[in-house]
Amino acid sequence: MIPMLHYRGIALRENISSMLSIWIEGMREVDPARARELLSSNLSIEEIRTEINRSNITYRGVLRFAQEVYQLRGVSLTRSGNVTSIDAELARISFKDARAGEDAEDGEVVGNISLTINDDLQLGKGSMRINKGSARGSYSIILEIVPEGMRRGWHHQAPRV
């Protein structure tokens, strides 16, 4: 099963706290030539699905924090028992109407995040470092898993990057 994960929580720095949301989705990338080959073969749908499921899962994600949006790059997601560990770089995303004068370029890696989530308790903690921009600093993170039933609807979907 390919995961679609959504976390929300707070990031703490000194006496300041800010809300954050994290979306991570897994996907299996299939080379277009390989997809055409599978579809033109005499394999059944189940056999094609099994073949595709042999490919590796890659992860991508988005973090919303302090009125900024960051792309999660190089996402490493590992599971051991009931614990999920996530590590990723943060890349700045700007939009056409973004504030002028920011000291980080669109797409530039400006930090990293490391999380440990207890899947049974649906709670996690971690740390985040942002090196540029208005949210510059080191943060401690406390978060919860957003229940799947609350992920439905346009207002719970991850922004597309």
Secondary structure in CASP SS format (residue, H / E / C, confidence):
PFRMAT SS
TARGET T0000
AUTHOR 0000-0000-0000
METHOD secondary structure of the structure
MODEL  1
M C 1.00
I C 1.00
P C 1.00
M E 1.00
L E 1.00
H E 1.00
Y E 1.00
R E 1.00
G E 1.00
I E 1.00
A E 1.00
L E 1.00
R E 1.00
E C 1.00
N C 1.00
I E 1.00
S E 1.00
S E 1.00
M E 1.00
L E 1.00
S E 1.00
I E 1.00
W E 1.00
I E 1.00
E E 1.00
G E 1.00
M E 1.00
R E 1.00
E C 1.00
V C 1.00
D C 1.00
P H 1.00
A H 1.00
R H 1.00
A H 1.00
R H 1.00
E H 1.00
L H 1.00
L H 1.00
S H 1.00
S C 1.00
N C 1.00
L C 1.00
S C 1.00
I H 1.00
E H 1.00
E H 1.00
I H 1.00
R H 1.00
T H 1.00
E H 1.00
I H 1.00
N C 1.00
R C 1.00
S C 1.00
N C 1.00
I E 1.00
T E 1.00
Y E 1.00
R E 1.00
G E 1.00
V E 1.00
L E 1.00
R E 1.00
F E 1.00
A C 1.00
Q C 1.00
E E 1.00
V E 1.00
Y E 1.00
Q E 1.00
L E 1.00
R E 1.00
G E 1.00
V E 1.00
S E 1.00
L E 1.00
T E 1.00
R E 1.00
S E 1.00
G C 1.00
N C 1.00
V E 1.00
T E 1.00
S E 1.00
I E 1.00
D E 1.00
A E 1.00
E E 1.00
L E 1.00
A E 1.00
R E 1.00
I E 1.00
S C 1.00
F C 1.00
K C 1.00
D C 1.00
A C 1.00
R C 1.00
A C 1.00
G C 1.00
E C 1.00
D C 1.00
A C 1.00
E C 1.00
D C 1.00
G C 1.00
E C 1.00
V E 1.00
V E 1.00
G E 1.00
N E 1.00
I E 1.00
S E 1.00
L E 1.00
T E 1.00
I E 1.00
N E 1.00
D C 1.00
D C 1.00
L C 1.00
Q C 1.00
L E 1.00
G E 1.00
K E 1.00
G E 1.00
S E 1.00
M E 1.00
R E 1.00
I E 1.00
N C 1.00
K C 1.00
G C 1.00
S C 1.00
A C 1.00
R C 1.00
G E 1.00
S E 1.00
Y E 1.00
S E 1.00
I E 1.00
I E 1.00
L E 1.00
E E 1.00
I E 1.00
V C 1.00
P C 1.00
E H 1.00
G H 1.00
M H 1.00
R C 1.00
R C 1.00
G C 1.00
W H 1.00
H H 1.00
H H 1.00
Q C 1.00
A C 1.00
P C 1.00
R C 1.00
V C 1.00
END
